[in-house]
């Protein structure tokens, strides 16, 4: 079950990130910041969709660490955007 859940999470995340990349390139709006923000939103959505209902497996901690690092990078991007406006 755990391996199946990991494969579903990775597959959904790869699909989301590929679709976002294609949409951003199609509309000529690609930047690394926008790609990261939209991919991070996709990560949060996928985590909520595939979160185990019962006990959290040991590998789930790595997803939480990745999410925490994503929030740090997201905060930095937000800080840069706010200081650019002000």
FITIGU-785151 format. One record per residue: residue number from 1; chain; z, x, y of N, C-alpha, C, O, CB in turn. Coordinates in steps of 0.001 Angstrom, whole numbers, always signed. Atoms other than C-alpha are relative to their C-alpha. Glycine has a CB too. Layout:
SITE | num | cadena | nZ | nX | nY | caZ | caX | caY | cZ | cX | cY | oZ | oX | oY | cbZ | cbX | cbY
SITE | NUM | A | Z | X | Y | Z | X | Y | Z | X | Y | Z | X | Y | Z | X | Y $
...
END
This chain:
SITE | num | cadena | nZ | nX | nY | caZ | caX | caY | cZ | cX | cY | oZ | oX | oY | cbZ | cbX | cbY
SITE | 1 | A | +0 | +817 | -1197 | +0 | +0 | +0 | +0 | +858 | +1257 | -698 | +546 | +2222 | +1197 | -928 | +0 $
SITE | 2 | A | -103 | -841 | -1184 | +882 | +2778 | +2437 | -1330 | +674 | +310 | -1737 | +746 | +1469 | +1090 | +1051 | -187 $
SITE | 3 | A | +1286 | -648 | -210 | -2410 | +4590 | +1927 | -1024 | -1001 | +514 | -1824 | -673 | +1390 | -493 | +649 | -1296 $
SITE | 4 | A | +908 | +1039 | -454 | -4328 | +1357 | +2371 | +236 | -344 | +1468 | -713 | -532 | +2229 | +154 | -1244 | -861 $
SITE | 5 | A | -332 | +308 | -1396 | -2513 | +625 | +5620 | -467 | +1118 | +927 | -1002 | +852 | +2003 | +1516 | -221 | +159 $
SITE | 6 | A | +453 | -1133 | -811 | -3231 | +4123 | +6942 | -1512 | -7 | +161 | -2029 | +268 | +1243 | +450 | +1318 | -626 $
SITE | 7 | A | +1466 | +37 | -67 | -6915 | +3764 | +6091 | -459 | -1122 | +923 | -1415 | -945 | +1678 | -608 | -186 | -1410 $
SITE | 8 | A | +356 | +1107 | -883 | -7068 | +393 | +7848 | +255 | +373 | +1460 | -564 | +70 | +2327 | +794 | -1265 | -374 $
SITE | 9 | A | -317 | -404 | -1372 | -5383 | +1817 | +10953 | -1042 | +989 | +508 | -1571 | +823 | +1607 | +1415 | +621 | +77 $
SITE | 10 | A | +992 | -991 | -425 | -7712 | +4817 | +11100 | -1387 | -608 | +155 | -2104 | -296 | +1105 | -53 | +1145 | -995 $
SITE | 11 | A | +1312 | +642 | -96 | -10785 | +2708 | +10427 | -128 | -873 | +1236 | -1144 | -830 | +1930 | -263 | -830 | -1234 $
SITE | 12 | A | +27 | +866 | -1178 | -9920 | +184 | +13116 | -14 | +822 | +1277 | -711 | +475 | +2231 | +1200 | -947 | -1 $
SITE | 13 | A | -47 | -833 | -1192 | -9123 | +2926 | +15612 | -1314 | +731 | +229 | -1770 | +846 | +1367 | +1134 | +998 | -104 $
SITE | 14 | A | +1304 | -659 | -128 | -12354 | +4812 | +14899 | -1059 | -991 | +461 | -1898 | -660 | +1299 | -420 | +638 | -1338 $
SITE | 15 | A | +944 | +1034 | -418 | -14322 | +1578 | +15239 | +183 | -342 | +1472 | -795 | -453 | +2210 | +168 | -1256 | -858 $
SITE | 16 | A | -295 | +323 | -1402 | -12591 | +744 | +18546 | -477 | +1123 | +926 | -1126 | +862 | +1939 | +1517 | -242 | +193 $
SITE | 17 | A | +360 | -1121 | -864 | -13106 | +4228 | +19987 | -1511 | +199 | +64 | -2043 | +568 | +1111 | +671 | +1277 | -488 $
SITE | 18 | A | +1462 | -108 | -1 | -16767 | +4296 | +18954 | -623 | -1094 | +861 | -1561 | -843 | +1617 | -547 | -81 | -1436 $
SITE | 19 | A | +527 | +1106 | -793 | -17390 | +888 | +20485 | +245 | +235 | +1493 | -638 | -10 | +2315 | +639 | -1327 | -441 $
SITE | 20 | A | -315 | -275 | -1412 | -15647 | +1868 | +23732 | -911 | +1095 | +538 | -1411 | +994 | +1658 | +1486 | +413 | +165 $
SITE | 21 | A | +894 | -1074 | -426 | -17669 | +5084 | +23901 | -1407 | -539 | +254 | -2026 | -221 | +1270 | -39 | +1119 | -1056 $
SITE | 22 | A | +1331 | +568 | -166 | -20902 | +3168 | +23402 | -112 | -899 | +1223 | -1106 | -840 | +1947 | -379 | -774 | -1228 $
SITE | 23 | A | +23 | +901 | -1158 | -20036 | +542 | +26019 | +55 | +787 | +1302 | -688 | +491 | +2238 | +1171 | -993 | -66 $
SITE | 24 | A | -108 | -797 | -1226 | -18999 | +3127 | +28614 | -1282 | +779 | +281 | -1709 | +876 | +1432 | +1182 | +965 | -100 $
SITE | 25 | A | +1252 | -730 | -188 | -22144 | +5188 | +28048 | -1116 | -967 | +393 | -1936 | -651 | +1255 | -380 | +773 | -1285 $
SITE | 26 | A | +1034 | +986 | -308 | -24330 | +2062 | +28121 | +56 | -421 | +1471 | -983 | -556 | +2118 | +152 | -1228 | -906 $
SITE | 27 | A | -144 | +413 | -1390 | -22937 | +1023 | +31504 | +101 | +1173 | +966 | +354 | +979 | +2155 | +1210 | -869 | +145 $
SITE | 28 | A | -65 | -1225 | -800 | -22967 | +4633 | +32769 | +1312 | +97 | +774 | +1334 | +485 | +1942 | -1178 | +61 | +969 $
SITE | 29 | A | -1324 | -35 | -614 | -19251 | +4408 | +33491 | +925 | +952 | -745 | +2146 | +860 | -616 | +607 | -1399 | +36 $
SITE | 30 | A | -837 | -871 | +821 | -18067 | +7150 | +31142 | +689 | +1055 | +852 | +51 | +1769 | +1625 | -834 | +670 | -1090 $
SITE | 31 | A | -808 | -1123 | -480 | -15284 | +9408 | +32319 | +1083 | +196 | -1044 | +1434 | -733 | -1773 | +611 | -262 | +1455 $
SITE | 32 | A | -1011 | -268 | +1015 | -12667 | +11078 | +30194 | +1260 | -825 | +236 | +1929 | -1233 | -714 | +344 | +1483 | -21 $
SITE | 33 | A | -1188 | +802 | -304 | -9899 | +9209 | +31998 | -162 | -1443 | -464 | +738 | -1994 | -1097 | +290 | +32 | +1498 $
SITE | 34 | A | +202 | +1387 | +411 | -11397 | +5768 | +31430 | -99 | -107 | -1523 | +385 | -1070 | -2117 | -1268 | -575 | +658 $
SITE | 35 | A | +92 | +8 | +1460 | -12220 | +6651 | +27820 | +1385 | +131 | -626 | +1695 | -559 | -1598 | -915 | +1136 | -490 $
SITE | 36 | A | -1348 | -155 | +539 | -8652 | +7819 | +27206 | +806 | -1280 | +168 | +1461 | -1729 | -773 | +716 | +1165 | +681 $
SITE | 37 | A | -797 | +1206 | -259 | -7091 | +4744 | +28822 | -426 | -1130 | -931 | +430 | -1793 | -1517 | -142 | -443 | +1475 $
SITE | 38 | A | +469 | +1079 | +868 | -9265 | +2307 | +26877 | +274 | +301 | -1473 | +584 | -610 | -2241 | -1493 | -233 | +213 $
SITE | 39 | A | -332 | -366 | +1379 | -8769 | +4245 | +23623 | +1490 | -157 | -264 | +1890 | -567 | -1354 | -435 | +1439 | -293 $
SITE | 40 | A | -1442 | +141 | +147 | -5016 | +4270 | +24201 | +393 | -1474 | -104 | +1274 | -1834 | -886 | +724 | +664 | +1180 $
SITE | 41 | A | -242 | +1439 | +115 | -5029 | +522 | +24760 | -394 | -475 | -1401 | +305 | -1293 | -1998 | -792 | -785 | +1090 $
SITE | 42 | A | +409 | +333 | +1356 | -6930 | +218 | +21489 | +1013 | +466 | -1032 | +1280 | -245 | -2000 | -1349 | +605 | -297 $
SITE | 43 | A | -1033 | -489 | +907 | -4314 | +2366 | +19745 | +1200 | -932 | -4 | +1736 | -1249 | -1066 | +433 | +1414 | +391 $
SITE | 44 | A | -1143 | +908 | -79 | -1550 | +87 | +20984 | -295 | -1333 | -687 | +576 | -1893 | -1352 | +384 | -239 | +1459 $
SITE | 45 | A | +387 | +1256 | +641 | -3443 | -3006 | +19813 | -30 | +163 | -1517 | +482 | -685 | -2248 | -1374 | -470 | +514 $
SITE | 46 | A | +95 | -238 | +1445 | -4167 | -1519 | +16382 | +1379 | +171 | -611 | +1637 | -322 | -1709 | -860 | +1237 | -290 $
SITE | 47 | A | -1368 | -177 | +503 | -535 | -480 | +15964 | +688 | -1355 | -141 | +1377 | -1601 | -1131 | +816 | +923 | +942 $
SITE | 48 | A | -632 | +1314 | +80 | +603 | -4023 | +16719 | -609 | -859 | -1109 | +96 | -1638 | -1751 | -119 | -718 | +1337 $
SITE | 49 | A | +650 | +789 | +1043 | -1947 | -5533 | +14346 | +399 | +433 | -1405 | +558 | -406 | -2292 | -1495 | +93 | +149 $
SITE | 50 | A | -250 | -520 | +1330 | -1137 | -3280 | +11404 | +1426 | +487 | -209 | +1698 | +1181 | -1188 | -941 | +1107 | -281 $
SITE | 51 | A | -1394 | -443 | +147 | +2583 | -2692 | +11931 | +606 | -615 | -1250 | +468 | -1816 | -1479 | +841 | -380 | +1248 $
SITE | 52 | A | -631 | +533 | +1206 | +4488 | -3028 | +8663 | +1127 | -963 | +353 | +1920 | -700 | +1257 | +535 | +1140 | -874 $
SITE | 53 | A | -1005 | +1018 | -275 | +6683 | -6114 | +8579 | +1358 | +423 | -552 | +2390 | +234 | +92 | -422 | -1348 | -599 $
SITE | 54 | A | -1247 | -415 | +626 | +9270 | -4710 | +6215 | +443 | +1344 | +566 | +281 | +1622 | +1754 | -158 | +82 | -1531 $
SITE | 55 | A | -487 | -1328 | -357 | +10747 | -1236 | +6286 | -1158 | +891 | +438 | -2230 | +873 | -168 | +750 | +637 | -1182 $
SITE | 56 | A | +1033 | -910 | -504 | +8777 | +1335 | +8270 | -107 | +1217 | -918 | +908 | +1834 | -1242 | +316 | +444 | +1459 $
SITE | 57 | A | +157 | -1187 | +840 | +7290 | +4094 | +6085 | +242 | +1282 | +812 | +290 | +1246 | +2042 | -1410 | +25 | -633 $
SITE | 58 | A | -300 | -1278 | -657 | +7979 | +7762 | +6865 | -1143 | +448 | +912 | -891 | +1045 | +1958 | +282 | +1082 | -1049 $
SITE | 59 | A | +1132 | -445 | -807 | +4463 | +8381 | +8210 | -119 | -780 | +1309 | -853 | -368 | +2208 | -1284 | -134 | -794 $
SITE | 60 | A | +58 | +796 | -1221 | +4988 | +5703 | +10853 | +583 | +767 | +1195 | +231 | +498 | +2343 | +752 | -1323 | -196 $
SITE | 61 | A | -599 | -801 | -1069 | +7059 | +8222 | +12838 | -1069 | +821 | +724 | -969 | +1026 | +1934 | +1092 | +929 | -571 $
SITE | 62 | A | +1079 | -754 | -637 | +3900 | +10266 | +13485 | -806 | -880 | +955 | -1267 | -412 | +1996 | -924 | +604 | -1064 $
SITE | 63 | A | +692 | +928 | -895 | +2238 | +7217 | +14990 | +836 | -232 | +1250 | +293 | -312 | +2351 | -292 | -1342 | -713 $
SITE | 64 | A | -882 | +175 | -1158 | +5261 | +6701 | +17242 | -27 | +1226 | +910 | -5 | +1082 | +2132 | +1435 | -276 | -460 $
SITE | 65 | A | +80 | -1219 | -814 | +5106 | +10354 | +18389 | -1338 | +72 | +733 | -1391 | +473 | +1895 | +190 | +1254 | -881 $
SITE | 66 | A | +1308 | +19 | -642 | +1383 | +10018 | +19085 | -26 | -999 | +1146 | -603 | -726 | +2199 | -1089 | -334 | -1016 $
SITE | 67 | A | -77 | +1010 | -1048 | +2048 | +6869 | +21081 | +822 | +503 | +1179 | +451 | +277 | +2331 | +600 | -1295 | -549 $
SITE | 68 | A | -829 | -550 | -1079 | +4804 | +8598 | +23069 | -783 | +1044 | +801 | -704 | +1061 | +2029 | +1292 | +627 | -575 $
SITE | 69 | A | +826 | -984 | -700 | +2447 | +11489 | +23893 | -1090 | -699 | +818 | -1421 | -258 | +1919 | -634 | +986 | -1006 $
SITE | 70 | A | +1000 | +770 | -740 | -195 | +8943 | +24918 | +570 | -614 | +1261 | -106 | -656 | +2290 | -576 | -1088 | -876 $
SITE | 71 | A | -638 | +542 | -1200 | +2252 | +7309 | +27317 | +218 | +1083 | +1051 | +102 | +812 | +2247 | +1333 | -654 | -358 $
SITE | 72 | A | -178 | -1104 | -953 | +2960 | +10709 | +28897 | -1323 | +307 | +701 | -1362 | +450 | +1923 | +536 | +1268 | -720 $
SITE | 73 | A | +1319 | -266 | -589 | -752 | +11382 | +29421 | -430 | -1162 | +885 | -990 | -948 | +1960 | -1052 | +249 | -1104 $
SITE | 74 | A | +337 | +1174 | -802 | -1264 | +7818 | +30667 | +768 | +15 | +1324 | +206 | -308 | +2371 | +306 | -1294 | -783 $
SITE | 75 | A | -793 | -102 | -1222 | +1563 | +8306 | +33170 | -548 | +1046 | +945 | -556 | +845 | +2159 | +1436 | +319 | -333 $
SITE | 76 | A | +604 | -1037 | -837 | -54 | +11517 | +34402 | -1285 | -495 | +655 | -1513 | -255 | +1841 | -285 | +1253 | -829 $
SITE | 77 | A | +1236 | +551 | -570 | -3406 | +9786 | +34862 | +324 | -1005 | +1091 | -313 | -1011 | +2145 | -859 | -663 | -1095 $
SITE | 78 | A | -419 | +981 | -1000 | -1689 | +6962 | +36710 | +525 | +688 | +1255 | +219 | +267 | +2370 | +1072 | -929 | -577 $
SITE | 79 | A | -522 | -757 | -1139 | +145 | +9463 | +38925 | -1133 | +600 | +826 | -1108 | +539 | +2056 | +943 | +1110 | -482 $
SITE | 80 | A | +1141 | -585 | -725 | -3127 | +11229 | +39799 | -781 | -1046 | +775 | -1220 | -790 | +1896 | -932 | +713 | -970 $
SITE | 81 | A | +733 | +1050 | -682 | -4819 | +7944 | +40663 | +753 | -515 | +1223 | +156 | -785 | +2265 | -280 | -1140 | -956 $
SITE | 82 | A | -812 | +498 | -1123 | -1955 | +6802 | +42871 | +17 | +1010 | +1133 | -117 | +630 | +2296 | +1442 | -304 | -459 $
SITE | 83 | A | -15 | -1015 | -1059 | -1759 | +10121 | +44745 | -1374 | +157 | +642 | -1454 | +547 | +1806 | +469 | +1346 | -560 $
SITE | 84 | A | +1333 | -60 | -583 | -5534 | +10052 | +45263 | -206 | -1110 | +1025 | -915 | -928 | +2014 | -1058 | -92 | -1092 $
SITE | 85 | A | +130 | +1112 | -935 | -5252 | +6692 | +46980 | +851 | +238 | +1243 | +430 | -51 | +2363 | +402 | -1318 | -676 $
SITE | 86 | A | -894 | -242 | -1133 | -2326 | +7694 | +49146 | -361 | +1294 | +648 | +270 | +1692 | +1627 | +1467 | +15 | -432 $
END
